[in-house]
């Protein structure tokens, strides 16, 4: 029978007998034990759909050195999830010096450090809700950089209608800033590889006619497509930088898209790339190509977001895409935005939120099995 520590508060579900046994690689055994001993799974509702999700399901655990999170998206296989697990285990090792672990030390950042962040606007329909942008932007006080989702999949709209909705959404954000006297907001659009090269060229030309864009994130799906798009935009003198996201965090070689000259900006995410130390190493290599860097969120809770903020502070990221906590109806801890920035440390974890949104025992078993499967693929080396 799995006991439930009193320090974690009352469990929503009664303790159950679990059949999961973690046969850990020897160097990881103590870290994995710390992760799984007090693991709880929560399913947090989102205010609006994001990446097609209405809820975000994550595993949280209170180790002696503090809370940690393991939260690869549900469709990720053990190999991809292993990067997320490595990121979690490096944080456990860093916060618990009494535990033995194989990873290099993480860079030190002053606890009082603050990180500039961007606002994030989902693919809302501003025709149906003209106040949607004002409502969303109220959650990001002081943010003068904003990332706007475009090319939303799943709606079934033909490209012209979809582009029209995207143009209206971006225009509404520009109007929001203009009405508040912000003359030069930095506007980013994120297509999540939702366009072909032809569509991206059409869309970005139209969006650039509205006003300056900081960059377009992952407009197309492949390195070859991004390279072709950059060349076409240059020939047409459309001043839009191209950022790569999925082609870095999902690639066996995160430098490939940079070496190919297919992007101007690299978006790096801590958990998908294996941890703070890995992001700092990758960022150093990418910067040698003259490519700018943005640290962004993988829709972590306030617990998981600490790693991203730590990496952003360490590498000097442009306005980071880490203010995604407001996308949750309730996050597990408070980390308020002030003057467009976030503190490195969050408030105390709210056990009421964890108890309210705790998933079923079957989901805990599923996640512990996932830890077991991912542990077999965790890379110990840093190269």
C-alpha positions in Angstrom: 0.0 0.0 0.0 1.3 3.4 -0.9 1.3 5.7 2.1 0.3 9.3 1.9 2.5 11.9 3.7 0.6 14.1 6.1 2.7 17.1 4.9 0.9 16.9 1.5 -2.5 17.4 3.0 -5.6 15.2 2.6 -5.7 13.2 -0.6 -8.8 13.6 -2.7 -8.6 9.9 -3.5 -7.9 7.2 -0.9 -4.5 5.6 -1.1 -4.5 2.6 -3.4 -2.3 -0.3 -4.0 -0.1 0.4 -7.0 1.5 -2.2 -9.2 4.1 0.1 -10.6 7.7 -0.8 -9.8 10.4 1.6 -11.0 13.4 -0.4 -12.0 15.7 2.6 -12.3 19.1 2.9 -13.9 21.5 2.9 -11.0 22.7 6.5 -11.3 19.0 7.7 -11.3 17.6 5.5 -8.5 17.6 8.0 -5.7 16.3 10.9 -7.8 13.5 8.7 -9.2 12.6 7.6 -5.7 12.3 11.2 -4.6 10.1 12.0 -7.6 7.7 9.0 -7.3 7.4 8.7 -3.5 5.0 11.6 -3.1 3.7 11.9 -6.7 0.3 13.4 -7.3 -1.4 13.9 -10.7 -3.6 17.0 -11.3 -5.8 17.9 -14.2 -6.0 21.6 -14.4 -8.7 23.2 -16.6 -7.7 25.9 -19.1 -9.6 29.2 -19.5 -9.7 28.7 -23.3 -8.5 25.9 -25.5 -4.8 25.9 -26.0 -3.1 23.6 -28.5 -6.4 21.8 -28.7 -6.4 21.1 -25.0 -9.1 22.0 -22.5 -7.1 20.6 -19.5 -3.4 20.2 -18.7 -2.5 17.0 -16.8 0.8 17.0 -14.9 2.6 15.0 -12.3 3.7 17.0 -9.2 5.9 15.8 -6.3 7.1 17.3 -3.1 10.7 16.3 -2.6 12.7 17.3 0.5 14.1 20.2 -1.4 10.8 21.5 -2.9 8.1 20.8 -5.4 9.0 19.5 -8.9 6.9 18.8 -12.0 7.0 16.1 -14.8 4.6 17.1 -17.6 5.2 15.8 -21.1 2.1 16.0 -23.2 0.0 12.9 -23.1 0.7 11.8 -26.6 4.5 11.8 -26.2 6.3 8.5 -26.3 8.9 7.3 -23.8 11.9 8.6 -25.8 10.5 12.1 -26.1 9.2 12.0 -22.5 12.7 11.1 -21.3 13.9 14.6 -22.1 11.2 16.0 -19.8 12.2 13.5 -17.1 15.8 14.4 -17.3 14.8 18.1 -16.8 12.9 17.1 -13.7 15.6 14.9 -12.3 18.3 17.6 -12.7 16.1 20.0 -10.6 15.6 17.3 -7.9 19.4 16.8 -7.8 20.0 20.5 -7.6 17.5 21.1 -4.8 18.5 18.0 -2.8 22.3 17.9 -2.4 22.0 14.8 -0.2 20.7 12.7 -3.1 23.2 11.1 -5.5 22.8 12.0 -9.1 24.8 12.0 -12.3 24.1 15.4 -13.7 26.3 18.5 -13.9 25.5 21.5 -11.6 22.9 23.9 -12.8 23.8 27.6 -13.3 23.2 29.8 -10.2 20.7 32.6 -10.5 19.9 35.1 -7.8 16.5 34.2 -6.2 15.5 37.9 -6.5 16.0 37.9 -10.2 13.0 38.9 -12.4 12.5 37.9 -16.1 10.7 40.0 -18.7 7.8 38.0 -20.3 5.4 38.3 -23.2 1.6 38.1 -23.1 0.0 35.1 -24.9 -3.2 35.4 -26.8 -4.9 32.2 -27.9 -6.8 32.0 -31.1 -9.9 33.7 -29.8 -12.7 35.0 -32.2 -12.7 38.7 -31.8 -15.7 39.0 -34.0 -17.8 36.9 -31.6 -16.3 38.6 -28.5 -15.0 42.1 -29.2 -13.8 42.4 -25.5 -11.8 39.2 -25.6 -8.4 40.9 -26.2 -8.9 43.5 -23.4 -10.0 40.7 -21.0 -6.9 38.6 -21.9 -4.4 41.4 -21.8 -5.6 42.4 -18.3 -3.8 39.2 -17.1 -0.5 40.6 -18.3 0.1 43.9 -16.6 3.0 45.9 -18.1 3.7 43.4 -20.9 4.7 45.2 -24.1 5.5 42.0 -26.0 2.7 39.7 -27.0 2.6 36.3 -28.8 -0.6 35.7 -30.7 -1.7 32.3 -31.9 -2.6 32.1 -35.6 -3.4 29.3 -38.1 -5.4 27.4 -35.4 -6.0 23.8 -36.4 -9.2 21.9 -35.9 -11.7 24.7 -36.8 -12.2 23.4 -40.3 -12.0 26.9 -41.8 -10.7 27.3 -45.3 -7.4 29.3 -45.4 -8.9 32.7 -46.5 -11.5 32.7 -43.7 -8.9 31.5 -41.2 -6.5 34.3 -42.3 -9.2 36.9 -41.9 -9.8 35.8 -38.3 -6.0 36.0 -37.7 -5.8 39.5 -39.1 -8.7 40.7 -37.0 -7.2 39.2 -33.9 -3.8 40.8 -34.5 -5.4 44.1 -35.3 -7.4 44.0 -32.1 -4.2 43.5 -30.1 -2.6 46.5 -31.9 -5.6 48.6 -31.1 -5.5 47.5 -27.5 -2.0 48.9 -27.2 -2.7 52.0 -29.2 -5.6 52.9 -26.9 -3.2 52.7 -23.9 -0.5 54.8 -25.5 2.0 52.0 -26.3 3.2 53.0 -29.7 5.7 50.2 -30.4 4.5 46.9 -28.9 6.5 43.8 -30.0 4.0 41.6 -31.8 4.9 37.9 -32.3 2.6 35.4 -34.1 2.8 31.6 -33.6 1.4 29.3 -36.3 2.6 26.0 -34.8 3.5 24.8 -38.3 0.0 25.4 -39.5 0.8 26.9 -42.9 2.3 25.8 -46.1 5.0 28.0 -47.6 2.5 29.7 -49.9 0.1 30.3 -47.1 2.8 31.6 -44.8 4.0 34.0 -47.4 0.5 35.3 -48.0 -0.3 35.5 -44.3 2.9 37.2 -43.1 2.8 39.7 -46.0 -0.7 40.7 -44.9 0.1 40.8 -41.2 3.2 42.9 -41.9 1.1 45.4 -43.8 -0.8 46.0 -40.5 2.4 47.0 -38.7 5.8 45.6 -37.6 6.1 42.0 -36.4 8.9 40.9 -34.0 8.9 37.5 -35.5 6.7 34.6 -36.8 7.2 31.4 -34.8 7.3 28.1 -36.6 5.1 29.2 -39.6 5.8 25.9 -41.4 6.8 22.4 -40.4 10.1 21.6 -41.9 13.6 23.2 -42.1 13.4 23.3 -45.9 10.1 25.1 -45.8 11.4 27.7 -43.3 14.4 28.3 -45.5 12.3 28.7 -48.6 9.9 31.0 -46.7 12.8 33.2 -45.5 14.1 33.5 -49.0 10.7 34.4 -50.4 10.0 37.1 -47.8 13.4 38.6 -48.4 12.7 38.8 -52.2 9.4 40.5 -51.5 11.0 42.7 -48.9 8.6 41.6 -46.2 10.5 42.4 -42.9 9.5 39.5 -40.8 11.9 37.4 -38.8 11.4 33.6 -38.7 11.6 31.7 -35.4 12.0 28.0 -35.0 10.4 26.1 -32.1 9.3 22.5 -32.9 12.3 22.1 -35.2 14.6 22.7 -32.2 12.8 21.1 -29.3 11.7 17.9 -31.2 14.9 17.4 -33.2 17.6 14.9 -32.6 20.0 17.7 -33.6 18.7 21.1 -32.3 21.3 23.0 -34.3 20.2 21.7 -37.7 17.7 24.4 -38.4 20.2 27.1 -37.4 23.0 25.7 -39.5 20.6 25.6 -42.4 20.0 29.3 -42.2 16.3 28.7 -41.8 15.6 30.9 -38.8 16.5 34.2 -37.2 15.3 33.3 -33.7 15.5 30.1 -31.8 12.7 29.4 -29.3 14.0 27.0 -26.6 12.0 25.2 -23.9 13.6 23.7 -20.9 11.7 20.5 -20.3 11.5 19.4 -24.0 15.3 20.0 -24.4 16.3 18.1 -21.2 16.8 20.7 -18.5 18.3 24.1 -17.6 21.8 22.9 -18.2 21.0 21.5 -21.7 19.2 24.8 -22.7 22.2 26.8 -21.6 24.5 24.6 -23.6 22.3 24.7 -26.7 21.8 28.5 -26.4 25.5 29.0 -26.4 25.9 27.0 -29.6 23.0 28.7 -31.3 24.2 32.2 -30.4 27.5 31.5 -32.3 25.4 31.6 -35.5 24.0 35.1 -34.7 20.6 33.7 -34.0 18.6 35.4 -31.2 17.0 33.4 -28.4 13.7 33.3 -26.6 13.0 30.9 -23.7 9.4 29.8 -23.8 6.9 27.7 -21.9 5.6 24.2 -22.6 2.5 25.0 -20.7 3.9 24.1 -17.3 2.3 25.0 -14.0 3.9 27.5 -11.6 6.0 24.6 -10.2 7.4 23.7 -13.6 7.8 27.3 -14.7 10.7 27.9 -12.3 13.1 26.0 -14.6 12.2 28.1 -17.6 12.6 31.3 -15.6 16.0 30.1 -14.3 17.2 29.4 -17.9 15.9 32.7 -19.2 17.8 34.5 -16.5 20.9 32.5 -17.1 21.1 33.1 -20.9 19.6 36.6 -21.1 16.6 35.7 -23.2 14.5 38.2 -25.0 11.0 38.7 -23.5 10.3 35.1 -22.5 7.2 33.2 -23.3 6.8 32.1 -19.7 3.7 33.9 -18.5 1.3 31.1 -19.4 0.1 30.5 -15.8 -2.9 32.8 -16.6 -4.1 30.3 -19.1 -5.1 28.1 -16.2 -8.4 28.6 -14.4 -6.4 28.0 -11.3 -2.7 27.5 -11.1 -1.1 25.5 -8.3 0.9 28.4 -7.0 0.8 32.2 -7.4 3.4 34.0 -9.5 2.0 37.4 -10.3 3.2 39.5 -13.2 4.4 42.9 -12.3 5.6 45.6 -14.8 5.8 42.9 -17.5 8.1 40.6 -15.6 7.9 37.5 -13.4 9.8 36.6 -10.2 12.1 33.6 -10.3 10.4 32.1 -7.2 6.7 31.3 -7.0 4.5 31.5 -3.9 3.7 28.4 -1.8 1.9 25.6 -3.6 -1.8 25.7 -2.9 -2.8 22.3 -1.6 -6.5 23.3 -2.1 -5.9 23.5 -5.8 -4.1 20.2 -5.9 -6.8 18.4 -3.9 -9.6 19.9 -6.0 -8.1 19.0 -9.4 -6.4 15.7 -8.4 -6.9 13.0 -11.1 -8.1 9.5 -10.4 -5.8 6.7 -9.0 -5.8 5.1 -12.5 -4.2 8.3 -13.9 -1.5 8.2 -11.1 -0.7 4.6 -12.1 -0.5 5.6 -15.7 1.9 8.4 -15.0 4.1 6.3 -12.8 4.3 3.7 -15.6 5.3 6.6 -17.8 8.1 7.6 -15.5 9.3 4.0 -15.5 9.3 3.8 -19.3 10.9 7.2 -19.8 13.7 6.5 -17.3 15.1 3.8 -19.6 15.8 6.5 -22.1 17.2 9.3 -20.0 20.6 10.4 -21.2 23.2 10.9 -18.5 25.8 12.7 -20.6 25.5 16.3 -21.5 26.5 16.1 -25.1 
